[in-house]
Amino acid sequence: MGEIINSGVGIVQMPCPELLGLGIDRQCVKDTTIDDIKSEKTRVSKLMANQKQLCVDLAKHVILQLKQYKKYNFEIVGILGVNMSPTCGVETTWADDQEVVGNGIFIKTLKEELAKENIQINFTGIIPPQIEDSVKRVKSFLKK
């Protein structure tokens, strides 16, 4: 972890489409079971399917930020998403009550908008409870 901190890399948090599109209220609360989490992911996946325009608008906002950083000679080393997320999954997302290979709706939209602007950026997905793997994935950006 120290390698990341000492690398000089900054982290800019992207906006959260779920928070902005659905609000902070979630069905999962204290003493949540795995089945509760799966049910919530499915609910969010279905609701976010109706938020395509929000995702386009947020993607354009992120691209504006990226362009500003590049304009002032900052190097963009990558974008992190959260695997299994219906919106921010990179390698995996959530659909039909299960984890599936693919991008969440926001990451997919962001990649589409980046392609329109001819901007190429590396993406990787992390799973927050898997700390060692997440740190390894972030470090992979430093080696490119």
SELUMRO-498738 format. One record per residue (C-alpha): residue in one letter; residue number from 0; x, z, y. Coordinates in nm, 4 decimals, always signed. Layout:
BEGIN
 bafi drenpa       px       pz       py
    A    NUM        X        Z        Y
...
***
This chain:
BEGIN
 bafi drenpa       px       pz       py
    M      0  +0.0000  +0.0000  +0.0000
    G      1  +0.2906  +0.0733  +0.2351
    E      2  +0.4046  -0.2877  +0.2015
    I      3  +0.0741  -0.4029  +0.3476
    I      4  +0.0848  -0.1515  +0.6328
    N      5  +0.4463  -0.2372  +0.7181
    S      6  +0.3926  -0.6146  +0.6941
    G      7  +0.2598  -0.6486  +1.0464
    V      8  -0.0654  -0.7954  +0.9179
    G      9  -0.3758  -0.6968  +1.1083
    I     10  -0.7238  -0.6794  +0.9638
    V     11  -1.0315  -0.7994  +1.1488
    Q     12  -1.3652  -0.7114  +0.9938
    M     13  -1.6175  -0.9919  +0.9710
    P     14  -1.9814  -0.9229  +1.0581
    C     15  -2.2002  -0.8037  +0.7710
    P     16  -2.4817  -1.0535  +0.7072
    E     17  -2.6767  -0.8052  +0.4954
    L     18  -2.6746  -0.5435  +0.7709
    L     19  -2.7692  -0.7960  +1.0383
    G     20  -3.0279  -0.9770  +0.8254
    L     21  -3.1846  -0.6931  +0.6306
    G     22  -3.0907  -0.3743  +0.8139
    I     23  -2.8980  -0.0779  +0.6842
    D     24  -3.1780  +0.0540  +0.4617
    R     25  -3.0946  +0.0146  +0.0963
    Q     26  -3.2938  +0.1129  -0.2078
    C     27  -2.9986  +0.2890  -0.3730
    V     28  -2.9546  +0.6535  -0.2817
    K     29  -2.7789  +0.9616  -0.4177
    D     30  -2.7689  +0.9810  -0.7977
    T     31  -2.7920  +0.6032  -0.8216
    T     32  -2.7602  +0.4553  -1.1694
    I     33  -2.5992  +0.1256  -1.2679
    D     34  -2.9490  -0.0178  -1.3219
    D     35  -3.0433  +0.0871  -0.9663
    I     36  -2.7381  -0.0948  -0.8290
    K     37  -2.8183  -0.4086  -1.0293
    S     38  -3.1781  -0.3989  -0.9079
    E     39  -3.0625  -0.3621  -0.5461
    K     40  -2.8161  -0.6514  -0.5777
    T     41  -3.0963  -0.8710  -0.7126
    R     42  -3.3303  -0.7661  -0.4294
    V     43  -3.0638  -0.8392  -0.1668
    S     44  -2.9777  -1.1725  -0.3303
    K     45  -3.3396  -1.2871  -0.3079
    L     46  -3.3845  -1.1680  +0.0508
    M     47  -3.0563  -1.3192  +0.1728
    A     48  -3.1571  -1.6589  +0.0332
    N     49  -3.3905  -1.6757  +0.3350
    Q     50  -3.1102  -1.5946  +0.5796
    K     51  -2.9175  -1.9244  +0.5705
    Q     52  -2.9350  -1.9788  +0.9483
    L     53  -2.8061  -1.6274  +1.0115
    C     54  -2.5120  -1.7029  +0.7808
    V     55  -2.4416  -2.0308  +0.9653
    D     56  -2.4476  -1.8514  +1.3012
    L     57  -2.2174  -1.5746  +1.1765
    A     58  -1.9807  -1.8266  +1.0181
    K     59  -1.9530  -2.0102  +1.3497
    H     60  -1.8771  -1.6786  +1.5206
    V     61  -1.5998  -1.6051  +1.2683
    I     62  -1.4576  -1.9556  +1.3187
    L     63  -1.4540  -1.9023  +1.6955
    Q     64  -1.2499  -1.5853  +1.6397
    L     65  -1.0126  -1.7651  +1.4026
    K     66  -0.9572  -2.0414  +1.6579
    Q     67  -0.8791  -1.7846  +1.9262
    Y     68  -0.6225  -1.6121  +1.7050
    K     69  -0.4627  -1.9467  +1.6181
    K     70  -0.4601  -2.0517  +1.9849
    Y     71  -0.2378  -1.7523  +2.0580
    N     72  -0.0117  -1.8184  +1.7590
    F     73  -0.1456  -1.5581  +1.5214
    E     74  -0.1126  -1.6573  +1.1576
    I     75  -0.4335  -1.6225  +0.9575
    V     76  -0.3195  -1.5270  +0.6078
    G     77  -0.6577  -1.5100  +0.4405
    I     78  -1.0142  -1.3927  +0.4185
    L     79  -1.1258  -1.1117  +0.1902
    G     80  -1.4703  -1.0866  +0.0405
    V     81  -1.6281  -0.8423  -0.2016
    N     82  -1.6813  -0.9840  -0.5487
    M     83  -2.0260  -0.9366  -0.7027
    S     84  -2.1779  -0.9277  -0.3537
    P     85  -2.4786  -1.1595  -0.3114
    T     86  -2.3481  -1.2462  +0.0356
    C     87  -1.9714  -1.1872  +0.0471
    G     88  -1.8650  -1.2593  -0.3107
    V     89  -1.5651  -1.4922  -0.3393
    E     90  -1.4992  -1.5462  -0.7104
    T     91  -1.8261  -1.3909  -0.8268
    T     92  -2.1654  -1.3247  -0.6754
    W     93  -2.4974  -1.1845  -0.7948
    A     94  -2.7937  -1.3918  -0.9124
    D     95  -3.0709  -1.3576  -1.1700
    D     96  -2.9924  -0.9900  -1.2338
    Q     97  -2.6276  -1.0485  -1.3222
    E     98  -2.2800  -1.1200  -1.1938
    V     99  -2.2155  -1.4948  -1.1929
    V    100  -1.9204  -1.7146  -1.1014
    G    101  -1.9463  -1.8500  -0.7492
    N    102  -1.9616  -1.7616  -0.3814
    G    103  -2.2116  -1.5369  -0.2109
    I    104  -2.4328  -1.7062  +0.0483
    F    105  -2.2202  -1.6052  +0.3488
    I    106  -1.8841  -1.6949  +0.1917
    K    107  -2.0275  -2.0282  +0.0742
    T    108  -2.1603  -2.0990  +0.4236
    L    109  -1.8330  -1.9911  +0.5864
    K    110  -1.6363  -2.2258  +0.3589
    E    111  -1.8741  -2.5127  +0.4452
    E    112  -1.8394  -2.4500  +0.8187
    L    113  -1.4593  -2.4180  +0.7909
    A    114  -1.4492  -2.7536  +0.6094
    K    115  -1.6477  -2.9165  +0.8927
    E    116  -1.3808  -2.7904  +1.1340
    N    117  -1.1009  -2.9011  +0.8989
    I    118  -0.9711  -2.5425  +0.8795
    Q    119  -0.8121  -2.4351  +0.5532
    I    120  -0.7799  -2.0650  +0.4765
    N    121  -0.7129  -1.8802  +0.1527
    F    122  -0.9922  -1.6591  +0.0197
    T    123  -0.9807  -1.3820  -0.2358
    G    124  -1.2360  -1.1325  -0.3574
    I    125  -1.1867  -0.7643  -0.4203
    I    126  -1.3896  -0.4975  -0.5944
    P    127  -1.3494  -0.1815  -0.3835
    P    128  -1.3449  +0.0723  -0.6709
    Q    129  -1.0608  -0.1258  -0.8330
    I    130  -0.8001  -0.0112  -0.5823
    E    131  -0.4836  -0.1282  -0.7591
    D    132  -0.6211  -0.4783  -0.8170
    S    133  -0.7534  -0.4943  -0.4598
    V    134  -0.4120  -0.4009  -0.3167
    K    135  -0.2473  -0.6611  -0.5429
    R    136  -0.4860  -0.9297  -0.4154
    V    137  -0.4192  -0.8381  -0.0520
    K    138  -0.0432  -0.8446  -0.1176
    S    139  -0.0805  -1.1977  -0.2559
    F    140  -0.1624  -1.3109  +0.0989
    L    141  +0.1724  -1.1760  +0.2187
    K    142  +0.3663  -1.3962  -0.0237
    K    143  +0.2144  -1.7274  +0.0908
***
